[in-house]
Amino acid sequence: MTSASLLLKLYYEQLHDRMQMDRSPLLRRIGELLAEEVEKRDFADMDGAKLLAYREACEAFIDERLETYNPIGIQYTFGNVPSRLATELEFQLNWYDSRPEFADLVATARCLAEEGTSDERLGVLAGELIHRVGAFPDRSIVAAYHAKPALQKLPDYIVACAIEEIVCDRKPTA
């Protein structure tokens, strides 16, 4: 396994650990961001019950992200072929196109990692990778939402913004 591959695994592992550790601040922030965005966009017919439903969807998306980044999750049980197939299927099913962002993530990891890099150094580099590129696929989600805001995109967008702010310590960018 190359240093870049190890770095990417550590990147996802650190995202998972940070999200678990920051779960309470994430949940608080999604509530704030959701209220701000609904007011800003003046989405029609948004009452208290609907707002609560969107908040619950955001919470479910946080759990989904945790599972996606989980270093011992079901996605790591199988070999690379099913994983590649699942990735391609995910690219096709999402309402946003994250392929360019993923290519940037991989290229940045390759630039940061050098063969023979120590495990300790790879851990530091994983943190740097998170700060540089954020949590995949947040940039793609933010860009697609900004291009065409819609209620069905709102939970993904709110979660992406909260993760960027709380977990990655950076401003959400497209």
Contact map, one row per residue, 1 for C-alpha under 8 A:
111011000000000000000000000000000000000000000000000000000000000000000000000000000000000000000000000000000000000000000000000000000000000000000000000000000000000000000000000000
111111000000000000000000000000000000000000000000000000000000000000000000000000000000000000000000000000000000000000100000000000000000000000000000000000000000000000000000000000
111111100000000000000000000000000000000000000000000000000000000000000000000000000000000000000000000000000000010011111000010000000000000000000000000000000000000000000000000000
011111110000000000000000000000000000000000000000000000000000000000000000000000000000000000000000000000000100110111000000000000000000000000000000000000000000000000000000000000
111111111000000000000000000000000000000000000000000000000000000000000000000000000000000000000000000000000000000000000000000000000000000000000000000000000000000000000000000000
111111111100000000000000000000000000000000000000000000000000000000000000000000000000000000000000000000000000000000000000010000000000000000000000000000000000000000000000000000
001111111110000000000000000000000000000000000000000000000000000000000000000000000000000000000000000000000000100010000000011011000000000000000000000000000000000000000000000000
000111111111000000000000000000000000000000000000000000000000000000000000000000000000000000000000000000000100100000000000000001000000000000000000000000000000000000000000000000
000011111111100000000000000000000000000000000000000000000000000000000010000000000000000000000000000000000000000000000000000000000000000000000000000000000000000000000000000000
000001111111110000000000000000000000000000000000000000000000000000000000000000000000000000000000000000000000000000000000011001000000000000000000000000000000000000000000000000
000000111111111000000000000000000000000000000000000000000000000000000000000000000000000000000000000000000000000000000000000001101100000000000000000000000000000000000000000000
000000011111111100000000000000000000000000000000000000000000000000001110000000000000000000000000000000000000000000000000000000000000000000000000000000000000000000000000000000
000000001111111110000000000000000000000000000000000000000000000000001110000000000000000000000000000000000000000000000000000000000000000000000000000000000000000000000000000000
000000000111111111000000000000000000000000000000000000000000000000000000000000000000000000000000000000000000000000000000000001100000000000000000000000000000000000000000000000
000000000011111111100000000000000000000000000000000000000000000000001000000000000000000000000000000000000000000000000000000000000100001000000000000000000000000000000010000000
000000000001111111110000000000000000000000000000000000000000000001101110000000000000000000000000000000000000000000000000000000000000000000000000000000000000000000000000000000
000000000000111111111000000000000000000000000000000000000000000000000000000000000000000000000000000000000000000000000000000000000000000000000000000000000000000000000000000000
000000000000011111111100000000000000000000000000000000000000000000000000000000000000000000000000000000000000000000000000000000000000000000000000000000000000000000000010000000
000000000000001111111110010000000000000000000000000000000000000001000000000000000000000000000000000000000000000000000000000000000000000000000000000000000000000000100010000000
000000000000000111111110000000000000000000000000000000000000000001000000000000000000000000000000000000000000000000000000000000000000000000000000000000000000000000000000000000
000000000000000011111110000000000000000000000000000000000000000000000000000000000000000000000000000000000000000000000000000000000000000000000000000000000000000000000000000000
000000000000000001111111110000000000000000000000000000000000000000000000000000000000000000000000000000000000000000000000000000000000000000000000000000000000000000000110000000
000000000000000000111111111000000000000000000000000000000000000000000000000000000000000000000000000000000000000000000000000000000000000000000000000000000000000000000000000000
000000000000000000000111111100000000000000000000000000000000000000000000000000000000000000000000000000000000000000000000000000000000000000000000000000000000000000000000000000
000000000000000000000111111110000000000000000000000000000000000000000000000000000000000000000000000000000000000000000000000000000000000000000000000000000000000000000100000000
000000000000000000100111111111000000000000000000000000000000000000000000000000000000000000000000000000000000000000000000000000000000000000000000000000000000000001100100000000
000000000000000000000011111111100000000000000000000000000010000000000000000000000000000000000000000000000000000000000000000000000000000000000000000000000000000000000000000000
000000000000000000000001111111110000000000000000000000000000000000000000000000000000000000000000000000000000000000000000000000000000000000000000000000000000000000000000000000
000000000000000000000000111111111000000000000000000000000000000000000000000000000000000000000000000000000000000000000000000000000000000000000000000000000000000001000000000000
000000000000000000000000011111111100000000000000000000100100000000000000000000000000000000000000000000000000000000000000000000000000000000000000000000000000011001000000000000
000000000000000000000000001111111110000000000000000000100000000000000000000000000000000000000000000000000000000000000000000000000000000000000000000000000000000000000000000000
000000000000000000000000000111111111000000000000000000000000000000000000000000000000000000000000000000000000000000000000000000000000000000000000000000000000000000000000000000
000000000000000000000000000011111111100000000000000000000000000000000000000000000000000000000000000000000000000000000000000000000000000000000000000000000000010001000000000000
000000000000000000000000000001111111110000000000000000100000000000000000000000000000000000000000000000000000000000000000000000000000000000000000000000000000010000000000000000
000000000000000000000000000000111111111000000000001000000000000000000000000000000000000000000000000000000000000000000000000000000000000000000000000000000000000000000000000000
000000000000000000000000000000011111111100000000000000000000000000000000000000000000000000000000000000000000000000000000000000000000000000000000000000000000000000000000000000
000000000000000000000000000000001111111110000000000000000000000000000000000000000000000000000000000000000000000000000000000000000000000000000000000000000000000000000000000000
000000000000000000000000000000000111111111100100000000000000000000000000000000000000000000000000000000000000000000000000000000000000000000000000000000000000000000000000000000
000000000000000000000000000000000011111111100000000000000000000000000000000000000000000000000000000000000000000000000000000000000000000000000000000000000000000000000000000000
000000000000000000000000000000000001111111000000000000000000000000000000000000000000000000000000000000000000000000000000000000000000000000000000000000000000000000000000000000
000000000000000000000000000000000000111111100000000000000000000000000000000000000000000000000000000000000000000000000000000000000000000000000000000000000000000000000000000000
000000000000000000000000000000000000011111110000000000000000000000000000000000000000000000000000000000000000000000000000000000000000000000000000000000000000000000000000000000
000000000000000000000000000000000000011011111100000000000000000000000000000000000000000000000000000000000000000000000000000000000000000000000000000000100000000000000000000000
000000000000000000000000000000000000000001111100000000000000000000000000000000000000000000000000000000000000000000000000000000000000000000000000000000000000000000000000000000
000000000000000000000000000000000000000000111110000000000000000000000000000000000000000000000000000000000000000000000000000000000000000000000000000000000000000000000000000000
000000000000000000000000000000000000010000111111011000000000000000000000000000000000000000000000000000000000000000000000000000000000000000000000000000000000000000000000000000
000000000000000000000000000000000000000000001111111000000000000000000000000000000000000000000000000000000000000000000000000000000000000000000000000000000000000000000000000000
000000000000000000000000000000000000000000000111111100000000000000000000000000000000000000000000000000000000000000000000000000000000000000000000000000000000000000000000000000
000000000000000000000000000000000000000000000011111110000000000000000000000000000000000000000000000000000000000000000000000000000000000000000000000000000000000000000000000000
000000000000000000000000000000000000000000000111111111000000000000000000000000000000000000000000000000000000000000000000000000000000000000000000000000000000000000000000000000
000000000000000000000000000000000010000000000111111111100000000000000000000000000000000000000000000000000000000000000000000000000000000000000000000000000000000000000000000000
000000000000000000000000000000000000000000000001111111110000000000000000000000000000000000000000000000000000000000000000000000000000000000000000000000000000000000000000000000
000000000000000000000000000000000000000000000000111111111000000000000000000000000000000000000000000000000000000000000000000000000000000000000000000000000000000000000000000000
000000000000000000000000000000000000000000000000011111111100000000000000000000000000000000000000000000000000000000000000000000000000000000000000000000000110000000000000000000
000000000000000000000000000001100100000000000000001111111110000000000000000000000000000000000000000000000000000000000000000000000000000000000000000000000010000000000000000000
000000000000000000000000000000000000000000000000000111111111000000000000000000000000000000000000000000000000000000000000000000000000000000000000000000000000000000000000000000
000000000000000000000000000000000000000000000000000011111111100000000000000000000000000000000000000000000000000000000000000000000000000000000000000000000010000000000000000000
000000000000000000000000000001000000000000000000000001111111110000000000000000000000000000000000000000000000000000000000000000000000000000000000000000000011011000000000000000
000000000000000000000000001000000000000000000000000000111111111000000000000000000000000000000000000000000000000000000000000000000000000000000000000000000000000000000000000000
000000000000000000000000000000000000000000000000000000011111111100000000000000000000000000000000000000000000000000000000000000000000000000000000000000000000000000000000000000
000000000000000000000000000000000000000000000000000000001111111110000000000000000000000000000000000000000000000000000000000000000000000000000000000000000011001000000000000000
000000000000000000000000000000000000000000000000000000000111111111000000000000000000000000000000000000000000000000000000000000000000000000000000000000000000001000000000000000
000000000000000000000000000000000000000000000000000000000011111111100000000000000000000000000000000000000000000000000000000000000000000000000000000000000000000000000000000000
000000000000000000000000000000000000000000000000000000000001111111110000000000000000000000000000000000000000000000000000000000000000000000000000000000000000000000000000000000
000000000000000000000000000000000000000000000000000000000000111111111000000000000000000000000000000000000000000000000000000000000000000000000000000000000000000000000000000000
000000000000000100110000000000000000000000000000000000000000011111111100000000000000000000000000000000000000000000000000000000000000000000000000000000000000000000000000000000
000000000000000100000000000000000000000000000000000000000000001111111100100000000000000000000000000000000000000000000000000000000000000000000000000000000000000000000000000000
000000000000000000000000000000000000000000000000000000000000000111111100101000000000000000000000000000000000000000000000000000000000000000000000000000000000000000000000000000
000000000001101100000000000000000000000000000000000000000000000011111110100000000000000000000000000000000000000000000000000000000000000000000000000000000000000000000000000000
000000000001100100000000000000000000000000000000000000000000000001111111100000000000000000000000000000000000000000000000000000000000000000000000000000000000000000000000000000
000000001001100100000000000000000000000000000000000000000000000000001111100100000000000000000000000000000000000000000000000000000000000000000000000000000000000000000000000000
000000000000000000000000000000000000000000000000000000000000000000000111111110000000000000000000000000000000000000000000000000000000000000000000000000000000000000000000000000
000000000000000000000000000000000000000000000000000000000000000000111111111110000000000000000000000000000000000000000000000000000000000000000000000000000000000000000000000000
000000000000000000000000000000000000000000000000000000000000000000000001111111000000000000000000000000000000000000000000000000000000000000000000000000000000000000000000000000
000000000000000000000000000000000000000000000000000000000000000000010001111111000010000000000000000000000000000000000000000000000000000000000000000000000000000000000000000000
000000000000000000000000000000000000000000000000000000000000000000000011111111100010000000000000000000000000000000000000000000000000000000000000000000000000000000000000000000
000000000000000000000000000000000000000000000000000000000000000000000001111111100000000000000000000000000000000000000000000000000000000000000000000000000000000000000000000000
000000000000000000000000000000000000000000000000000000000000000000000000011111110110000000000000000000000000000000000000000000000000000000000000000000000000000000000000000000
000000000000000000000000000000000000000000000000000000000000000000000000000111111110000000000000000000000000000000000000000000000000000000000000000000000000000000000000000000
000000000000000000000000000000000000000000000000000000000000000000000000000001111111000000000000000000000000000000000000000000000000000000000000000000000000000000000000000000
000000000000000000000000000000000000000000000000000000000000000000000000000000111111100000000000000000000000000000000000000000000000000000000000000000000000000000000000000000
000000000000000000000000000000000000000000000000000000000000000000000000000001111111110000000000000000000000000000000000000000000000000000000000000000000000000000000000000000
000000000000000000000000000000000000000000000000000000000000000000000000001101111111111000000000000000000000000000000000000000000000000000000000000000000000000000000000000000
000000000000000000000000000000000000000000000000000000000000000000000000000000011111111100000000000000000000000000000000000000000000000000000000000000000000000000000000000000
000000000000000000000000000000000000000000000000000000000000000000000000000000001111111110000000000000000000000000000000000000000000000000000000000000000000000000000000000000
000000000000000000000000000000000000000000000000000000000000000000000000000000000111111111000000000000000000000000000000000000000000000000000000000000000000000000000000000000
000000000000000000000000000000000000000000000000000000000000000000000000000000000011111111100000000000000000000000000000000000000000000000000000000000000000000000000000000000
000000000000000000000000000000000000000000000000000000000000000000000000000000000001111111110000000000000000000000000000000000000000000000000000000000000000000000000000000000
000000000000000000000000000000000000000000000000000000000000000000000000000000000000111111111000000000000000000000000000000000000000000000000000000000000000000000000000000000
000000000000000000000000000000000000000000000000000000000000000000000000000000000000011111111100000000000000000000000000000000000000000000000000000000000000000000000000000000
000000000000000000000000000000000000000000000000000000000000000000000000000000000000001111111100111000000000000000000000000000000000000000000000000000000000000000000000000000
000000000000000000000000000000000000000000000000000000000000000000000000000000000000000111111100100000000000000000000000000000000000000000000000000000000000000000000000000000
000000000000000000000000000000000000000000000000000000000000000000000000000000000000000011111110000000000000000000000000000000000000000000000000000000000000000000000000000000
000000000000000000000000000000000000000000000000000000000000000000000000000000000000000001111111100000000000000000000000000000000000000000000000000000000000000000000000000000
000000000000000000000000000000000000000000000000000000000000000000000000000000000000000000001111100000000000000000000000000000000000000000000001000000000000000000000000000000
000000000000000000000000000000000000000000000000000000000000000000000000000000000000000000000111110000000000000000000000000000000000000000011001000000000000000000000000000000
000000000000000000000000000000000000000000000000000000000000000000000000000000000000000000110111111100000000000000000000000000000000000000010000000000000000000000000000000000
000000000000000000000000000000000000000000000000000000000000000000000000000000000000000000100001111111000000000000000000000000000000000010011000000000000000000000000000000000
000000000000000000000000000000000000000000000000000000000000000000000000000000000000000000100000111111100000000000000000000000000000000000000000000000000000000000000000000000
000000000000000000000000000000000000000000000000000000000000000000000000000000000000000000000000111111110000000000000000000000000000000000000000000000000000000000000000000000
000000000000000000000000000000000000000000000000000000000000000000000000000000000000000000000000011111111000000000000000000000000000000110110000000000000000000000000000000000
000000000000000000000000000000000000000000000000000000000000000000000000000000000000000000000000011111111100000000000000000000000000000110000000000000000000000000000000000000
000000000000000000000000000000000000000000000000000000000000000000000000000000000000000000000000001111111110000000000000000000000000000000000000000000000000000000000000000000
000000000000000000000000000000000000000000000000000000000000000000000000000000000000000000000000000111111111000000000000000000000000000000000000000000000000000000000000000000
000000000000000000000000000000000000000000000000000000000000000000000000000000000000000000000000000011111111100000000000000000000000100100000000000000000000000000000000000000
000100010000000000000000000000000000000000000000000000000000000000000000000000000000000000000000000001111111110000000000000000000000000000000000000000000000000000000000000000
000000000000000000000000000000000000000000000000000000000000000000000000000000000000000000000000000000111111111000000000000000000000000000000000000000000000000000000000000000
000000000000000000000000000000000000000000000000000000000000000000000000000000000000000000000000000000011111111100000000000000001000000000000000000000000000000000000000000000
000100110000000000000000000000000000000000000000000000000000000000000000000000000000000000000000000000001111111110000000000000001000000000000000000000000000000000000000000000
001100000000000000000000000000000000000000000000000000000000000000000000000000000000000000000000000000000111111111000000000000000000000000000000000000000000000000000000000000
000000000000000000000000000000000000000000000000000000000000000000000000000000000000000000000000000000000011111111000000000000000000000000000000000000000000000000000000000000
000100000000000000000000000000000000000000000000000000000000000000000000000000000000000000000000000000000001111111000000000010001000000000000000000000000000000000000000000000
001100100000000000000000000000000000000000000000000000000000000000000000000000000000000000000000000000000000111111101000010010000000000000000000000000000000000000000000000000
001100000000000000000000000000000000000000000000000000000000000000000000000000000000000000000000000000000000011111111000000000000000000000000000000000000000000000000000000000
011000000000000000000000000000000000000000000000000000000000000000000000000000000000000000000000000000000000000011111000000000000000000000000000000000000000000000000000000000
001000000000000000000000000000000000000000000000000000000000000000000000000000000000000000000000000000000000000001111100000000000000000000000000000000000000000000000000000000
001000000000000000000000000000000000000000000000000000000000000000000000000000000000000000000000000000000000000011111110110000000000000000000000000000000000000000000000000000
000000000000000000000000000000000000000000000000000000000000000000000000000000000000000000000000000000000000000000011111110000000000000000000000000000000000000000000000000000
000000000000000000000000000000000000000000000000000000000000000000000000000000000000000000000000000000000000000000001111111000000000000000000000000000000000000000000000000000
000000000000000000000000000000000000000000000000000000000000000000000000000000000000000000000000000000000000000000000111111100000000000000000000000000000000000000000000000000
000000000000000000000000000000000000000000000000000000000000000000000000000000000000000000000000000000000000000000001111111110000000000000000000000000000000000000000000000000
001001100100000000000000000000000000000000000000000000000000000000000000000000000000000000000000000000000000000010001111111111000000000000000000000000000000000000000000000000
000000100100000000000000000000000000000000000000000000000000000000000000000000000000000000000000000000000000000000000011111111100000000000000000000000000000000000000000000000
000000000000000000000000000000000000000000000000000000000000000000000000000000000000000000000000000000000000000000000001111111110000000000000000000000000000000000000000000000
000000100000000000000000000000000000000000000000000000000000000000000000000000000000000000000000000000000000000110000000111111111000000000000000000000000000000000000000000000
000000110110010000000000000000000000000000000000000000000000000000000000000000000000000000000000000000000000000000000000011111111100000000000000000000000000000000000000000000
000000000010010000000000000000000000000000000000000000000000000000000000000000000000000000000000000000000000000000000000001111111110000000000000000000000000000000000000000000
000000000000000000000000000000000000000000000000000000000000000000000000000000000000000000000000000000000000000000000000000111111111000000000000000000000000000000000000000000
000000000010000000000000000000000000000000000000000000000000000000000000000000000000000000000000000000000001100100000000000011111111110000000000000000000000000000000000000000
000000000010001000000000000000000000000000000000000000000000000000000000000000000000000000000000000000000000000000000000000001111111111000000000000000000000000000000001000000
000000000000000000000000000000000000000000000000000000000000000000000000000000000000000000000000000000000000000000000000000000111111110000000000000000000000000000000001110000
000000000000000000000000000000000000000000000000000000000000000000000000000000000000000000000000000000000000000000000000000000011111110000000000000000000000000000000000000000
000000000000000000000000000000000000000000000000000000000000000000000000000000000000000000000000000000001000000000000000000000001111111100000000000000000000000000000000000000
000000000000000000000000000000000000000000000000000000000000000000000000000000000000000000000000000000000000000000000000000000001111111101100000000000000000000000010001010000
000000000000001000000000000000000000000000000000000000000000000000000000000000000000000000000000000000000000000000000000000000000100111111100000000000000000000000110001000000
000000000000000000000000000000000000000000000000000000000000000000000000000000000000000000000000000011001000000000000000000000000000111111100000000000000000000000000000000000
000000000000000000000000000000000000000000000000000000000000000000000000000000000000000000000000010011000000000000000000000000000000001111111000000000000000000100000000000000
000000000000000000000000000000000000000000000000000000000000000000000000000000000000000000000000000000000000000000000000000000000000011111111100000000000000100110010000000100
000000000000000000000000000000000000000000000000000000000000000000000000000000000000000000000000000010000000000000000000000000000000011111111110000000000000000100000000000111
000000000000000000000000000000000000000000000000000000000000000000000000000000000000000000000001110010000000000000000000000000000000000011111111000000000000000000000000000001
000000000000000000000000000000000000000000000000000000000000000000000000000000000000000000000001010000000000000000000000000000000000000011111111100000000001100100000000000001
000000000000000000000000000000000000000000000000000000000000000000000000000000000000000000000000000000000000000000000000000000000000000001111111110000000000100110000000000111
000000000000000000000000000000000000000000000000000000000000000000000000000000000000000000000000000000000000000000000000000000000000000000111111111000000000000000000000000011
000000000000000000000000000000000000000000000000000000000000000000000000000000000000000000000011000000000000000000000000000000000000000000011111111110000000000000000000000000
000000000000000000000000000000000000000000000000000000000000000000000000000000000000000000000000000000000000000000000000000000000000000000001111111111001100100000000000000000
000000000000000000000000000000000000000000000000000000000000000000000000000000000000000000000000000000000000000000000000000000000000000000000111111110000000000000000000000000
000000000000000000000000000000000000000000000000000000000000000000000000000000000000000000000000000000000000000000000000000000000000000000000011111110000000000000000000000000
000000000000000000000000000000000000000000000000000000000000000000000000000000000000000000000000000000000000000000000000000000000000000000000001111111000000000000000000000000
000000000000000000000000000000000000000000000000000000000000000000000000000000000000000000000000000000000000000000000000000000000000000000000001111111101100000000000000000000
000000000000000000000000000000000000000000000000000000000000000000000000000000000000000000000000000000000000000000000000000000000000000000000000100111111100000000000000000000
000000000000000000000000000000000000000000100000000000000000000000000000000000000000000000000000000000000000000000000000000000000000000000000000000011111110000000000000000000
000000000000000000000000000000000000000000000000000000000000000000000000000000000000000000000000000000000000000000000000000000000000000000000000000001111110000000000000000000
000000000000000000000000000000000000000000000000000000000000000000000000000000000000000000000000000000000000000000000000000000000000000000000000100011111111100000000000000000
000000000000000000000000000000000000000000000000000001000000000000000000000000000000000000000000000000000000000000000000000000000000000000000000100011111111110000000000000000
000000000000000000000000000000000000000000000000000001101100100000000000000000000000000000000000000000000000000000000000000000000000000000000000000000111111111000000000000000
000000000000000000000000000000000000000000000000000000000100100000000000000000000000000000000000000000000000000000000000000000000000000000001000000000001111111100000000000000
000000000000000000000000000000000000000000000000000000000000000000000000000000000000000000000000000000000000000000000000000000000000000001001100100000001111111110000000000000
000000000000000000000000000001001100000000000000000000000100000000000000000000000000000000000000000000000000000000000000000000000000000000000000000000000111111111000000000000
000000000000000000000000000001000000000000000000000000000100110000000000000000000000000000000000000000000000000000000000000000000000000000000000000000000011111111100000000000
000000000000000000000000000000000000000000000000000000000000000000000000000000000000000000000000000000000000000000000000000000000000000011101100000000000001111111110000000100
000000000000000000000000000000000000000000000000000000000000000000000000000000000000000000000000000000000000000000000000000000000000000001000100000000000000111111111000001100
000000000000000000000000010011001000000000000000000000000000000000000000000000000000000000000000000000000000000000000000000000000000000000000000000000000000011111111110000000
000000000000000000100000010000000000000000000000000000000000000000000000000000000000000000000000000000000000000000000000000000000000001000000000000000000000001111111111000000
000000000000000000000000000000000000000000000000000000000000000000000000000000000000000000000000000000000000000000000000000000000000011001000000000000000000000111111111111100
000000000000000000000000000000000000000000000000000000000000000000000000000000000000000000000000000000000000000000000000000000000000000000000000000000000000000011111111111100
000000000000000000000100110000000000000000000000000000000000000000000000000000000000000000000000000000000000000000000000000000000000000000000000000000000000000001111111110000
000000000000001001100100000000000000000000000000000000000000000000000000000000000000000000000000000000000000000000000000000000000000000000000000000000000000000001111111100000
000000000000000000000000000000000000000000000000000000000000000000000000000000000000000000000000000000000000000000000000000000000110011000000000000000000000000000111111110000
000000000000000000000000000000000000000000000000000000000000000000000000000000000000000000000000000000000000000000000000000000000010000000000000000000000000000000011111111000
000000000000000000000000000000000000000000000000000000000000000000000000000000000000000000000000000000000000000000000000000000000010010000000000000000000000000000011101111100
000000000000000000000000000000000000000000000000000000000000000000000000000000000000000000000000000000000000000000000000000000000000000000000000000000000000000010011000111110
000000000000000000000000000000000000000000000000000000000000000000000000000000000000000000000000000000000000000000000000000000000000000001100100000000000000000110011000011111
000000000000000000000000000000000000000000000000000000000000000000000000000000000000000000000000000000000000000000000000000000000000000000100110000000000000000000000000001111
000000000000000000000000000000000000000000000000000000000000000000000000000000000000000000000000000000000000000000000000000000000000000000111110000000000000000000000000000111
